[in-house]
Amino acid sequence: METLQNEYLRVRISNHGAELQSVMNAEGHEYIWQGDPAYWAGRSPLLFPFVGGCLDDEYRVGGKLFKGMPRHGFARMMDFTLQKQTEKSVTYELTSTPQTLELYPYAFRLRVRYRLKDCELQVRWRVLNPGSQTMYVSIGGHPAFNLPDLAAGEPMHGTLRLTPRADRDAQATYRTRLVTPGGNIDDDYADVPTTGGCDVAFTEETFRNDALIFDRCQTEAITLLRADGQPYVRVHSLAPAVGVWSPYGKNAPFVCIEPWWGIGDRETFHGELPARELINVLAPGATLQAGYEIHFS
C-alpha cells in the first residue's frame, strides 16, 4: 500500500489492481467508498482490457472464440509492480502473461500513474502495444464516492452537475444509453431529466435498470454536490463515455462516476472484437494515453 500526502489530502493506493483505496482530507473525512461487500466490494477498480461485459460472455478475434473474460476485464484482479514513487506521485505497471494471453490474445504493457496536486488527484493510464499485431483494447475507471450529508439509514439520494463539452449545444437534452435485463447495452436512449439544464437528482430508482451511460462525448465533467449545492467531488475527463452507477436494491450510500474509453457489447452485436463499439486501435509499437482527474472539495 503506497501513500501520497500533502496539507490537504492523504491518498492510499494498493498494488493489487493499482486500485485507489482511500482519499481522506485533513479533518479525517473519507471520500472513497470503503468496499463493504454487503453493498459492493470494490472501491475504484481499473477496467482493462474490457469495459463492461461481452455478449453471451464470449468474443471473437480472427474467427477464434474466447471465453472467460471477466466483466470489466482482469486487471482489477491482478497485482501490479511498483515502478516509481516520489513525494507527489506513484506509478505501477502490469504486463501480459501466458495466463492473460489465454483470455486476451495481445501482449501489452499497462502503466498507471497517480499524482497528487493540492486538492486534485490525477490518474493517468498508458497502454503500450509491444507486439507485432494490431491490438484492440478498452480502458476505464470506476471510482466510488461516499454520498455527502447522508444520514445512516436514510434512503440514498443526491445530485450530480453535468458540465457539457465545449462544442456541445448547451440546450441539448442529456441522454443515457439503456441497458437490457441481461446487462448488455441497448441501441436505444432515454432522456435524462435535469434541473436548470445540468443538475440531475438521483435516488435508488435511478439505477433500477443499471447505470446512466452518457456516451457520444456529452460531458467533460460530472460533479457530485453537497446538500447545499456546493461541489463535493468533481470527476473531469475527455472520455467518450461516462457511466454513473450505484447497486440497485441495496440503498447503497455511494455512487460511482466512471470515465470510459470503451463500452459493453450491444444486445444486437455479433461481430468480432475490432468492431466493438468505442474500441481503441493500437498498431504495433503504438501507445494509448488516457486518464482523468478528481477534485475534492
Buried (B, 14 or more C-beta within 10 A) or exposed (E): EBEBBBEEBBBBBBBBBBBBBBBBBEEEEEBBBEBEEEBBEBBBBBBBBBBBBBBEEEBBBEEEEBEEBBEBBBBBEBEBEBEEBEEEBBBBBBBBEEEBEEBBBBBBBBBBBBBBBEBBBBBBBBBBBBBEBEBBBBBBBBBBBBBBEBEEEEEBBBBBBBBBEEEBEEEEEBBBBBBBEEBBBBEEBEEBEBEEEBBBEBEBEBBEBBBBBBBEBBBBBBBBBBEEEEBBBBBBBBBBBBBBBBBBEBBBBBBBBBBBBBBBBBBEBEEBBEEBBBBBEBEEEBEBEBBBBBBBB
